[in-house]
């Protein structure tokens, strides 16, 4: 089927559209927070299905910490928390957009510095 995102990036793109849709829904209809949280957790699950998961914490002051069994719940918590924090600061015009640009730029710089400017899908 043409026009449908495929593979890992496709799942990430679908999750992004879902989160944007929930934001619009919340702006116009004010659904219960439990509904929004459930949908956000589902979108985070799609991101995890795309293979994006916190598996190792790289600490600047010590050795790397393997997350093992805690990787999945911490990834869900992190994605959902960041989504809600961005929504929390969205009340001020332009503030969420500005902070998202700064945050994304920081992530891009860190990815390039670590030698991972992009992720390739595995065959």
ROVODO-326490 format. One record per atom (N, C-alpha, C, O): residue number from 1; atom name; y, z, x negated. Coordinates in Angstrom, 1 decimal. Example, Ala and Ser with C-alpha at 12.3 -4.5 7.8 and 13.67 -1.06 7.14 Angstrom:
LUMDO  num  atomo       Y       Z       X
LUMDO    1      N    -5.7     7.8   -13.2
LUMDO    1     CA    -4.5     7.8   -12.3
LUMDO    1      C    -3.3     7.8   -13.2
LUMDO    1      O    -3.3     8.5   -14.2
LUMDO    2      N    -2.2     7.1   -12.8
LUMDO    2     CA    -1.1     7.1   -13.7
LUMDO    2      C     0.0     7.9   -12.9
LUMDO    2      O     1.1     8.0   -13.4
END
This chain:
LUMDO  num  atomo       Y       Z       X
LUMDO    1      N    -1.2     0.0    -0.8
LUMDO    1     CA     0.0     0.0     0.0
LUMDO    1      C     1.2     0.0    -0.9
LUMDO    1      O     1.3     0.8    -1.8
LUMDO    2      N     2.1    -0.9    -0.7
LUMDO    2     CA     3.3    -1.0    -1.5
LUMDO    2      C     4.4    -0.1    -1.0
LUMDO    2      O     4.6     0.1     0.2
LUMDO    3      N     5.2     0.4    -1.9
LUMDO    3     CA     6.3     1.3    -1.5
LUMDO    3      C     5.9     2.8    -1.4
LUMDO    3      O     6.8     3.6    -1.2
LUMDO    4      N     4.7     3.1    -1.6
LUMDO    4     CA     4.2     4.5    -1.5
LUMDO    4      C     4.0     5.0    -2.9
LUMDO    4      O     3.3     4.4    -3.7
LUMDO    5      N     4.7     6.1    -3.3
LUMDO    5     CA     4.5     6.6    -4.7
LUMDO    5      C     3.0     6.9    -5.0
LUMDO    5      O     2.3     7.5    -4.1
LUMDO    6      N     2.6     6.6    -6.2
LUMDO    6     CA     1.2     6.9    -6.5
LUMDO    6      C     1.1     7.8    -7.7
LUMDO    6      O     2.1     7.9    -8.5
LUMDO    7      N     0.0     8.4    -7.8
LUMDO    7     CA    -0.3     9.3    -9.0
LUMDO    7      C     0.5    10.5    -9.0
LUMDO    7      O     1.0    11.0    -8.0
LUMDO    8      N     0.6    11.1   -10.2
LUMDO    8     CA     1.3    12.4   -10.4
LUMDO    8      C     2.7    12.3   -10.0
LUMDO    8      O     3.2    13.2    -9.4
LUMDO    9      N     3.4    11.3   -10.5
LUMDO    9     CA     4.9    11.2   -10.1
LUMDO    9      C     5.0    11.0    -8.6
LUMDO    9      O     6.0    11.5    -8.1
LUMDO   10      N     4.1    10.3    -8.0
LUMDO   10     CA     4.2    10.2    -6.5
LUMDO   10      C     4.1    11.5    -5.8
LUMDO   10      O     4.9    11.7    -4.9
LUMDO   11      N     3.2    12.4    -6.2
LUMDO   11     CA     3.1    13.7    -5.6
LUMDO   11      C     4.4    14.5    -5.8
LUMDO   11      O     4.9    15.2    -4.9
LUMDO   12      N     4.9    14.4    -7.0
LUMDO   12     CA     6.2    15.1    -7.3
LUMDO   12      C     7.3    14.6    -6.4
LUMDO   12      O     8.1    15.3    -5.9
LUMDO   13      N     7.4    13.2    -6.3
LUMDO   13     CA     8.4    12.6    -5.5
LUMDO   13      C     8.3    13.0    -4.0
LUMDO   13      O     9.3    13.3    -3.3
LUMDO   14      N     7.0    13.1    -3.5
LUMDO   14     CA     6.8    13.5    -2.1
LUMDO   14      C     7.2    14.9    -1.9
LUMDO   14      O     7.9    15.2    -0.9
LUMDO   15      N     6.9    15.8    -2.8
LUMDO   15     CA     7.3    17.2    -2.8
LUMDO   15      C     8.8    17.3    -2.8
LUMDO   15      O     9.4    18.1    -2.0
LUMDO   16      N     9.5    16.5    -3.6
LUMDO   16     CA    11.0    16.5    -3.6
LUMDO   16      C    11.6    16.1    -2.3
LUMDO   16      O    12.5    16.7    -1.8
LUMDO   17      N    11.0    15.1    -1.7
LUMDO   17     CA    11.5    14.6    -0.3
LUMDO   17      C    11.3    15.7     0.7
LUMDO   17      O    12.1    16.0     1.6
LUMDO   18      N    10.1    16.4     0.6
LUMDO   18     CA     9.8    17.5     1.6
LUMDO   18      C    10.8    18.6     1.4
LUMDO   18      O    11.4    19.1     2.4
LUMDO   19      N    11.1    19.0     0.2
LUMDO   19     CA    12.1    20.1     0.0
LUMDO   19      C    13.5    19.7     0.5
LUMDO   19      O    14.2    20.5     1.1
LUMDO   20      N    13.9    18.4     0.2
LUMDO   20     CA    15.2    17.9     0.7
LUMDO   20      C    15.2    17.9     2.2
LUMDO   20      O    16.2    18.3     2.8
LUMDO   21      N    14.1    17.5     2.8
LUMDO   21     CA    14.0    17.5     4.3
LUMDO   21      C    14.1    18.9     4.9
LUMDO   21      O    14.8    19.1     5.9
LUMDO   22      N    13.5    19.9     4.2
LUMDO   22     CA    13.6    21.3     4.7
LUMDO   22      C    15.0    21.8     4.6
LUMDO   22      O    15.5    22.5     5.5
LUMDO   23      N    15.7    21.4     3.5
LUMDO   23     CA    17.1    21.7     3.4
LUMDO   23      C    18.0    21.2     4.5
LUMDO   23      O    18.8    21.9     5.1
LUMDO   24      N    17.8    19.9     4.8
LUMDO   24     CA    18.5    19.3     5.9
LUMDO   24      C    18.2    20.0     7.3
LUMDO   24      O    19.1    20.2     8.1
LUMDO   25      N    16.9    20.2     7.5
LUMDO   25     CA    16.4    20.9     8.7
LUMDO   25      C    17.1    22.2     8.8
LUMDO   25      O    17.6    22.6     9.9
LUMDO   26      N    17.2    23.0     7.7
LUMDO   26     CA    17.8    24.3     7.8
LUMDO   26      C    19.3    24.2     8.0
LUMDO   26      O    19.9    25.1     8.7
LUMDO   27      N    20.0    23.1     7.5
LUMDO   27     CA    21.4    23.0     7.7
LUMDO   27      C    21.7    22.7     9.2
LUMDO   27      O    22.8    23.1     9.7
LUMDO   28      N    20.9    22.0     9.9
LUMDO   28     CA    21.2    21.6    11.3
LUMDO   28      C    20.5    22.4    12.3
LUMDO   28      O    21.1    22.5    13.4
LUMDO   29      N    19.3    23.0    12.1
LUMDO   29     CA    18.6    23.6    13.2
LUMDO   29      C    18.3    25.1    12.9
LUMDO   29      O    18.0    25.8    13.9
LUMDO   30      N    18.5    25.6    11.7
LUMDO   30     CA    18.3    27.0    11.3
LUMDO   30      C    16.9    27.5    11.7
LUMDO   30      O    16.8    28.4    12.6
LUMDO   31      N    15.8    26.9    11.2
LUMDO   31     CA    14.4    27.3    11.5
LUMDO   31      C    14.2    28.7    10.9
LUMDO   31      O    14.9    29.2    10.0
LUMDO   32      N    13.1    29.4    11.4
LUMDO   32     CA    12.8    30.7    10.8
LUMDO   32      C    12.5    30.6     9.3
LUMDO   32      O    11.9    29.6     8.9
LUMDO   33      N    12.8    31.6     8.6
LUMDO   33     CA    12.6    31.6     7.1
LUMDO   33      C    11.1    31.5     6.8
LUMDO   33      O    10.8    30.9     5.8
LUMDO   34      N    10.2    32.0     7.6
LUMDO   34     CA     8.8    31.9     7.4
LUMDO   34      C     8.3    30.5     7.4
LUMDO   34      O     7.5    30.1     6.6
LUMDO   35      N     8.9    29.7     8.3
LUMDO   35     CA     8.5    28.2     8.4
LUMDO   35      C     9.0    27.5     7.1
LUMDO   35      O     8.2    26.8     6.5
LUMDO   36      N    10.2    27.8     6.7
LUMDO   36     CA    10.7    27.2     5.5
LUMDO   36      C     9.9    27.6     4.2
LUMDO   36      O     9.6    26.7     3.4
LUMDO   37      N     9.6    28.9     4.1
LUMDO   37     CA     8.8    29.3     3.0
LUMDO   37      C     7.4    28.7     3.0
LUMDO   37      O     6.9    28.3     1.9
LUMDO   38      N     6.8    28.6     4.1
LUMDO   38     CA     5.4    27.9     4.2
LUMDO   38      C     5.5    26.5     3.7
LUMDO   38      O     4.6    26.0     3.0
LUMDO   39      N     6.5    25.8     4.2
LUMDO   39     CA     6.7    24.4     3.8
LUMDO   39      C     7.0    24.3     2.3
LUMDO   39      O     6.5    23.4     1.6
LUMDO   40      N     7.8    25.2     1.8
LUMDO   40     CA     8.2    25.2     0.3
LUMDO   40      C     6.9    25.5    -0.5
LUMDO   40      O     6.7    24.9    -1.6
LUMDO   41      N     6.1    26.4    -0.1
LUMDO   41     CA     4.8    26.7    -0.8
LUMDO   41      C     3.9    25.4    -0.8
LUMDO   41      O     3.2    25.2    -1.8
LUMDO   42      N     3.9    24.7     0.3
LUMDO   42     CA     3.1    23.5     0.4
LUMDO   42      C     3.6    22.4    -0.6
LUMDO   42      O     2.8    21.8    -1.2
LUMDO   43      N     4.9    22.3    -0.7
LUMDO   43     CA     5.5    21.3    -1.6
LUMDO   43      C     5.2    21.8    -3.0
LUMDO   43      O     4.9    20.9    -3.9
LUMDO   44      N     5.3    23.1    -3.3
LUMDO   44     CA     4.9    23.5    -4.6
LUMDO   44      C     3.5    23.3    -4.9
LUMDO   44      O     3.1    23.0    -6.1
LUMDO   45      N     2.6    23.3    -3.9
LUMDO   45     CA     1.2    23.0    -4.1
LUMDO   45      C     1.0    21.5    -4.5
LUMDO   45      O     0.2    21.2    -5.3
LUMDO   46      N     1.9    20.7    -3.9
LUMDO   46     CA     1.8    19.2    -4.2
LUMDO   46      C     2.2    19.0    -5.7
LUMDO   46      O     1.6    18.3    -6.4
LUMDO   47      N     3.2    19.8    -6.1
LUMDO   47     CA     3.6    19.7    -7.5
LUMDO   47      C     2.5    20.1    -8.4
LUMDO   47      O     2.2    19.5    -9.5
LUMDO   48      N     1.8    21.2    -8.1
LUMDO   48     CA     0.7    21.6    -8.8
LUMDO   48      C    -0.5    20.6    -8.8
LUMDO   48      O    -1.2    20.5    -9.8
LUMDO   49      N    -0.6    20.0    -7.6
LUMDO   49     CA    -1.6    18.9    -7.5
LUMDO   49      C    -1.3    17.7    -8.4
LUMDO   49      O    -2.2    17.0    -8.8
LUMDO   50      N    -0.1    17.6    -8.8
LUMDO   50     CA     0.3    16.5    -9.7
LUMDO   50      C     0.1    17.0   -11.2
LUMDO   50      O     0.4    16.2   -12.1
LUMDO   51      N    -0.5    18.2   -11.4
LUMDO   51     CA    -0.8    18.6   -12.7
LUMDO   51      C     0.3    19.4   -13.4
LUMDO   51      O     0.1    19.7   -14.6
LUMDO   52      N     1.3    19.7   -12.7
LUMDO   52     CA     2.4    20.4   -13.3
LUMDO   52      C     2.2    21.9   -13.0
LUMDO   52      O     2.3    22.4   -11.8
LUMDO   53      N     1.9    22.7   -14.0
LUMDO   53     CA     1.6    24.1   -13.9
LUMDO   53      C     2.0    24.8   -15.1
LUMDO   53      O     1.9    24.4   -16.2
LUMDO   54      N     2.5    26.1   -14.9
LUMDO   54     CA     2.8    26.9   -16.0
LUMDO   54      C     1.5    27.5   -16.6
LUMDO   54      O     0.9    28.3   -15.9
LUMDO   55      N     1.1    27.0   -17.7
LUMDO   55     CA    -0.2    27.5   -18.3
LUMDO   55      C     0.1    28.5   -19.5
LUMDO   55      O    -0.7    29.4   -19.7
LUMDO   56      N     1.2    28.2   -20.2
LUMDO   56     CA     1.5    29.0   -21.4
LUMDO   56      C     2.9    29.4   -21.4
LUMDO   56      O     3.8    28.5   -21.1
LUMDO   57      N     3.2    30.7   -21.6
LUMDO   57     CA     4.6    31.1   -21.8
LUMDO   57      C     4.9    31.1   -23.3
LUMDO   57      O     4.2    31.8   -24.1
LUMDO   58      N     5.8    30.3   -23.7
LUMDO   58     CA     6.2    30.2   -25.1
LUMDO   58      C     7.4    31.2   -25.4
LUMDO   58      O     8.5    30.8   -25.0
LUMDO   59      N     7.1    32.3   -25.9
LUMDO   59     CA     8.1    33.3   -26.1
LUMDO   59      C     8.8    33.1   -27.5
LUMDO   59      O     8.1    32.9   -28.5
LUMDO   60      N    10.1    33.2   -27.6
LUMDO   60     CA    10.8    32.9   -28.8
LUMDO   60      C    10.6    34.1   -29.8
LUMDO   60      O    10.7    33.9   -31.0
LUMDO   61      N    10.2    35.3   -29.4
LUMDO   61     CA    10.1    36.4   -30.2
LUMDO   61      C     8.7    36.8   -30.6
LUMDO   61      O     8.4    37.8   -31.3
LUMDO   62      N     7.7    36.0   -30.1
LUMDO   62     CA     6.3    36.4   -30.4
LUMDO   62      C     5.4    35.3   -30.1
LUMDO   62      O     5.8    34.1   -30.0
LUMDO   63      N     4.1    35.6   -30.1
LUMDO   63     CA     3.1    34.5   -29.9
LUMDO   63      C     3.1    34.0   -28.4
LUMDO   63      O     3.7    34.7   -27.5
LUMDO   64      N     2.6    32.8   -28.2
LUMDO   64     CA     2.5    32.3   -26.9
LUMDO   64      C     1.5    33.1   -26.1
LUMDO   64      O     0.6    33.7   -26.6
LUMDO   65      N     1.8    33.2   -24.8
LUMDO   65     CA     1.0    34.0   -23.8
LUMDO   65      C     0.3    33.0   -22.9
LUMDO   65      O     0.9    32.3   -22.1
LUMDO   66      N    -1.0    33.0   -22.9
LUMDO   66     CA    -1.8    32.2   -22.0
LUMDO   66      C    -1.9    32.9   -20.6
LUMDO   66      O    -2.1    34.1   -20.6
LUMDO   67      N    -1.6    32.1   -19.6
LUMDO   67     CA    -1.5    32.7   -18.3
LUMDO   67      C    -2.9    32.8   -17.5
LUMDO   67      O    -3.1    33.6   -16.6
LUMDO   68      N    -3.8    32.0   -17.9
LUMDO   68     CA    -5.2    32.0   -17.4
LUMDO   68      C    -5.2    32.0   -15.9
LUMDO   68      O    -4.6    31.0   -15.3
LUMDO   69      N    -5.7    33.0   -15.2
LUMDO   69     CA    -5.8    33.0   -13.8
LUMDO   69      C    -4.4    33.2   -13.1
LUMDO   69      O    -4.3    32.8   -11.9
LUMDO   70      N    -3.5    33.7   -13.8
LUMDO   70     CA    -2.1    33.9   -13.2
LUMDO   70      C    -1.3    32.6   -13.1
LUMDO   70      O    -0.2    32.6   -12.6
LUMDO   71      N    -1.8    31.5   -13.7
LUMDO   71     CA    -1.0    30.3   -13.8
LUMDO   71      C    -0.6    29.8   -12.4
LUMDO   71      O     0.5    29.5   -12.2
LUMDO   72      N    -1.6    29.7   -11.5
LUMDO   72     CA    -1.3    29.1   -10.2
LUMDO   72      C    -0.4    30.0    -9.4
LUMDO   72      O     0.6    29.4    -8.9
LUMDO   73      N    -0.6    31.3    -9.3
LUMDO   73     CA     0.4    32.0    -8.5
LUMDO   73      C     1.8    32.1    -9.1
LUMDO   73      O     2.7    32.1    -8.4
LUMDO   74      N     1.8    32.2   -10.4
LUMDO   74     CA     3.1    32.2   -11.0
LUMDO   74      C     3.9    30.9   -10.9
LUMDO   74      O     5.1    30.8   -10.8
LUMDO   75      N     3.1    29.8   -10.9
LUMDO   75     CA     3.7    28.5   -10.7
LUMDO   75      C     4.3    28.4    -9.3
LUMDO   75      O     5.4    27.9    -9.1
LUMDO   76      N     3.5    28.8    -8.3
LUMDO   76     CA     4.0    28.7    -6.9
LUMDO   76      C     5.2    29.6    -6.7
LUMDO   76      O     6.2    29.2    -6.1
LUMDO   77      N     5.2    30.8    -7.3
LUMDO   77     CA     6.3    31.7    -7.2
LUMDO   77      C     7.5    31.1    -7.9
LUMDO   77      O     8.6    31.2    -7.3
LUMDO   78      N     7.4    30.6    -9.1
LUMDO   78     CA     8.5    30.0    -9.8
LUMDO   78      C     9.2    28.9    -9.1
LUMDO   78      O    10.4    28.8    -8.9
LUMDO   79      N     8.4    27.9    -8.6
LUMDO   79     CA     8.9    26.7    -7.9
LUMDO   79      C     9.6    27.2    -6.6
LUMDO   79      O    10.7    26.7    -6.3
LUMDO   80      N     9.0    28.0    -5.9
LUMDO   80     CA     9.6    28.5    -4.6
LUMDO   80      C    10.8    29.3    -4.9
LUMDO   80      O    11.8    29.2    -4.1
LUMDO   81      N    10.8    30.2    -5.9
LUMDO   81     CA    12.0    31.0    -6.2
LUMDO   81      C    13.2    30.1    -6.6
LUMDO   81      O    14.3    30.3    -6.2
LUMDO   82      N    12.9    29.2    -7.5
LUMDO   82     CA    14.0    28.3    -8.0
LUMDO   82      C    14.6    27.5    -6.8
LUMDO   82      O    15.8    27.3    -6.7
LUMDO   83      N    13.7    27.0    -5.9
LUMDO   83     CA    14.1    26.3    -4.7
LUMDO   83      C    15.1    27.1    -3.9
LUMDO   83      O    16.1    26.7    -3.4
LUMDO   84      N    14.7    28.4    -3.6
LUMDO   84     CA    15.5    29.3    -2.8
LUMDO   84      C    16.7    29.7    -3.5
LUMDO   84      O    17.8    29.9    -2.8
LUMDO   85      N    16.7    29.9    -4.8
LUMDO   85     CA    17.9    30.3    -5.5
LUMDO   85      C    18.9    29.1    -5.5
LUMDO   85      O    20.1    29.4    -5.3
LUMDO   86      N    18.5    27.9    -5.6
LUMDO   86     CA    19.4    26.7    -5.5
LUMDO   86      C    19.9    26.7    -4.1
LUMDO   86      O    21.1    26.3    -3.9
LUMDO   87      N    19.1    27.0    -3.1
LUMDO   87     CA    19.6    27.0    -1.7
LUMDO   87      C    20.6    28.1    -1.4
LUMDO   87      O    21.5    27.9    -0.7
LUMDO   88      N    20.4    29.2    -2.1
LUMDO   88     CA    21.3    30.4    -2.0
LUMDO   88      C    22.7    30.1    -2.4
LUMDO   88      O    23.7    30.5    -1.8
LUMDO   89      N    22.8    29.3    -3.6
LUMDO   89     CA    24.1    29.0    -4.1
LUMDO   89      C    24.7    27.8    -3.5
LUMDO   89      O    25.8    27.3    -3.8
LUMDO   90      N    24.0    27.2    -2.5
LUMDO   90     CA    24.5    25.9    -1.9
LUMDO   90      C    25.6    26.2    -0.9
LUMDO   90      O    26.2    25.2    -0.5
LUMDO   91      N    25.9    27.4    -0.6
LUMDO   91     CA    27.0    27.7     0.3
LUMDO   91      C    28.4    27.2    -0.2
LUMDO   91      O    29.3    26.9     0.6
LUMDO   92      N    28.6    27.3    -1.5
LUMDO   92     CA    29.9    26.8    -2.1
LUMDO   92      C    29.8    25.3    -2.4
LUMDO   92      O    28.9    24.8    -3.0
LUMDO   93      N    30.8    24.6    -1.9
LUMDO   93     CA    30.8    23.2    -2.1
LUMDO   93      C    30.8    22.7    -3.5
LUMDO   93      O    31.6    23.1    -4.3
LUMDO   94      N    29.8    22.0    -3.9
LUMDO   94     CA    29.7    21.4    -5.2
LUMDO   94      C    29.1    22.3    -6.2
LUMDO   94      O    28.7    21.9    -7.3
LUMDO   95      N    28.9    23.6    -5.9
LUMDO   95     CA    28.4    24.6    -6.9
LUMDO   95      C    26.9    24.3    -7.2
LUMDO   95      O    26.5    24.3    -8.3
LUMDO   96      N    26.1    24.0    -6.1
LUMDO   96     CA    24.7    23.8    -6.3
LUMDO   96      C    24.5    22.5    -7.1
LUMDO   96      O    23.6    22.4    -8.0
LUMDO   97      N    25.3    21.5    -6.8
LUMDO   97     CA    25.2    20.2    -7.5
LUMDO   97      C    25.5    20.4    -9.0
LUMDO   97      O    24.8    19.9    -9.8
LUMDO   98      N    26.6    21.1    -9.2
LUMDO   98     CA    27.0    21.3   -10.6
LUMDO   98      C    26.0    22.1   -11.4
LUMDO   98      O    25.6    21.7   -12.5
LUMDO   99      N    25.4    23.1   -10.8
LUMDO   99     CA    24.4    23.9   -11.5
LUMDO   99      C    23.1    23.2   -11.7
LUMDO   99      O    22.5    23.3   -12.7
LUMDO  100      N    22.8    22.3   -10.7
LUMDO  100     CA    21.6    21.5   -10.9
LUMDO  100      C    21.7    20.5   -12.0
LUMDO  100      O    20.8    20.3   -12.7
LUMDO  101      N    22.9    19.9   -12.1
LUMDO  101     CA    23.1    19.0   -13.2
LUMDO  101      C    23.0    19.7   -14.6
LUMDO  101      O    22.4    19.2   -15.5
LUMDO  102      N    23.6    20.9   -14.7
LUMDO  102     CA    23.5    21.7   -15.9
LUMDO  102      C    22.1    22.1   -16.2
LUMDO  102      O    21.6    21.9   -17.4
LUMDO  103      N    21.4    22.6   -15.2
LUMDO  103     CA    20.0    23.0   -15.4
LUMDO  103      C    19.1    21.8   -15.8
LUMDO  103      O    18.4    21.9   -16.8
LUMDO  104      N    19.3    20.7   -15.1
LUMDO  104     CA    18.4    19.5   -15.4
LUMDO  104      C    18.7    19.0   -16.8
LUMDO  104      O    17.8    18.6   -17.5
LUMDO  105      N    20.0    19.0   -17.2
LUMDO  105     CA    20.3    18.6   -18.5
LUMDO  105      C    19.7    19.5   -19.6
LUMDO  105      O    19.2    19.0   -20.6
LUMDO  106      N    19.7    20.8   -19.3
LUMDO  106     CA    19.1    21.7   -20.2
LUMDO  106      C    17.6    21.5   -20.4
LUMDO  106      O    17.1    21.6   -21.5
LUMDO  107      N    16.9    21.3   -19.3
LUMDO  107     CA    15.5    21.0   -19.3
LUMDO  107      C    15.2    19.7   -20.1
LUMDO  107      O    14.3    19.6   -20.8
LUMDO  108      N    16.1    18.7   -19.9
LUMDO  108     CA    15.9    17.4   -20.6
LUMDO  108      C    16.1    17.6   -22.1
LUMDO  108      O    15.3    17.1   -22.9
LUMDO  109      N    17.1    18.4   -22.5
LUMDO  109     CA    17.3    18.6   -23.9
LUMDO  109      C    16.1    19.4   -24.5
LUMDO  109      O    15.7    19.1   -25.6
LUMDO  110      N    15.6    20.4   -23.8
LUMDO  110     CA    14.5    21.1   -24.2
LUMDO  110      C    13.2    20.2   -24.4
LUMDO  110      O    12.5    20.4   -25.3
LUMDO  111      N    13.0    19.3   -23.4
LUMDO  111     CA    11.9    18.4   -23.4
LUMDO  111      C    12.0    17.5   -24.6
LUMDO  111      O    11.0    17.3   -25.3
LUMDO  112      N    13.2    16.9   -24.9
LUMDO  112     CA    13.3    16.0   -26.0
LUMDO  112      C    13.2    16.8   -27.3
LUMDO  112      O    12.5    16.3   -28.3
LUMDO  113      N    13.7    18.0   -27.4
LUMDO  113     CA    13.6    18.8   -28.6
LUMDO  113      C    12.1    19.2   -28.9
LUMDO  113      O    11.7    19.3   -30.1
LUMDO  114      N    11.3    19.4   -27.8
LUMDO  114     CA     9.9    19.7   -28.0
LUMDO  114      C     9.1    18.5   -28.2
LUMDO  114      O     7.8    18.6   -28.4
LUMDO  115      N     9.7    17.3   -28.2
LUMDO  115     CA     8.9    16.1   -28.4
LUMDO  115      C     8.2    15.6   -27.2
LUMDO  115      O     7.3    14.8   -27.3
LUMDO  116      N     8.6    16.0   -26.0
LUMDO  116     CA     8.0    15.6   -24.7
LUMDO  116      C     9.1    15.0   -23.8
LUMDO  116      O     9.4    15.6   -22.8
LUMDO  117      N     9.7    13.9   -24.2
LUMDO  117     CA    10.8    13.4   -23.3
LUMDO  117      C    10.3    12.9   -21.9
LUMDO  117      O    11.1    12.8   -21.0
LUMDO  118      N     9.0    12.7   -21.8
LUMDO  118     CA     8.4    12.3   -20.5
LUMDO  118      C     6.9    12.7   -20.6
LUMDO  118      O     6.4    12.8   -21.6
LUMDO  119      N     6.4    12.8   -19.4
LUMDO  119     CA     4.9    13.1   -19.3
LUMDO  119      C     4.2    11.9   -18.9
LUMDO  119      O     4.6    11.2   -18.0
LUMDO  120      N     3.1    11.6   -19.5
LUMDO  120     CA     2.3    10.4   -19.1
LUMDO  120      C     1.1    10.9   -18.3
LUMDO  120      O     0.6    12.0   -18.5
LUMDO  121      N     0.8    10.1   -17.3
LUMDO  121     CA    -0.4    10.5   -16.5
LUMDO  121      C    -1.7    10.2   -17.3
LUMDO  121      O    -1.8     9.3   -18.1
LUMDO  122      N    -2.6    11.1   -17.1
LUMDO  122     CA    -3.9    10.9   -17.8
LUMDO  122      C    -4.7     9.8   -17.1
LUMDO  122      O    -4.6     9.7   -15.8
LUMDO  123      N    -5.5     9.0   -17.8
LUMDO  123     CA    -6.3     8.0   -17.1
LUMDO  123      C    -7.3     8.5   -16.1
LUMDO  123      O    -8.0     7.7   -15.5
END
